[in-house]
Amino acid sequence: YDMAATDVATGNNIIVLIESLDGVMGGSAIDAKMYADVTAQGLTQVAELGYEIGEYTNATVAGQEYLVMPATVGGGPANQNYLIRKDGNYMITIIATSIDGSTAAMDLVNSFTTVA
């Protein structure tokens, strides 16, 4: 991970990943949906975690458009939102996880602002 923050009281967390597409098969041709599809496939293959992937949507965070891939984990209340966008030859992913099933982690992501 490139950055992470966790609410120690709830376990809710936000993780930021920045991946260079240099040397990745398909590299510059990969878009956010393709990246989300590969991520979803990897998550659902870990059967013991019980990931279920929802319908993709879009969201604007700090003035940038992201593809949002929602997921639930283990059939319980925990949920994750993978916000994915391509910037040049990099893929940026923000993972917002609410352990208690609330929208708390996404609420925090939605409060991100641009820095002048």
N, C-alpha and C positions, 0 to 999 in steps of 0.2 A: 504494500500500500504506500501511496505517496503522502497521504494525510489521513488522520482519523480522529474522531472525537466521540466520547462515550459519556452518557449520563450514568454515573455510578449508582444512582438510586434506582433507576429503572432498567438499565442495560440497553436502552435505546441508543443508537449510534449512527454516525455518518462516516462513510469512508470515501476517499477520493483516489482514483487510479488514473494515471496518465501513461498510455502505452504508445511507444513509437511503432509505426507500422513498417519501418525499414526491416527488410529481411523476412517479413511475414508473407506467406504465400498469398498472392492477390494484392498485397500491400495497398498501393494507392487506389485500387479499384474497390476496396472494401468501403461500404457505407454503414451508417449507424444501424440500419435494419439487419444487414448481414451480420454485423458484429453481435447484435442482440440475439439473433437466431442461433449463432454458435454458442453464445453464453448460455442461453436457455437449454440447448441440447446438453451441454456439460453439466448444468445444475440438475436436470431431470435424470441424468444417468447415475447420480449418487442416490440410489434408491432408499438408503437408510435415513436420509434427511427428508424425503417426501416432498420435494419441491413441486408446486403447481404454478404454471405460468399463465398469467391472464392476458387479456387483449392489450396490444400496444396502443398507447395514446401519445400525445405531444404536450409539452409544457414549456413555458418560457421561464427561465431562471436567470436573474441578473442580466436581462436583456438578450440572452442567448436561447435559441430553440434546441430542445432536447427531445429525443425519442424516449418514452417512458415504458419500461417493461416491468409490470407488477408481478410479484410472486408471493405465494404463501408458503410457509415452511412447516412441515410435519403435521399438517392437518389441524394445527392449533391456532391460536390467535396471532402468532408472530407474522408480520408481513414485511416485505421489502419492496422498494421501488428502485430499479436500476435506471438512472437518467444518463443517456448516452448521446454524445455528439462528436462529430469529427471536426478537427481543427488542423488544417494543413495535412501533414502526414502523421498526426497523432489522434488517438481515440481517447476521449475524456469520459470517464464513468464516475458518477456520484451514486453511491449505494446508501439509501436511507432505510434503516431497519428500526421498526417499532416492535419490541418484544411483546408488549402487552396488547397488540392489535390496534392501538390508537393511531392517530395521524400525526403524532407529536414529531417524529423525525422528518416527515415531509413538510410539516408546518415550518420547521426550522430551515429546511432547504429553500422553501418558498420565501423566506425572509432574507435570503442572500441578496446583496446589492452589488452593483459595479463599484469599483474603486477608481476615483478620478485620478 
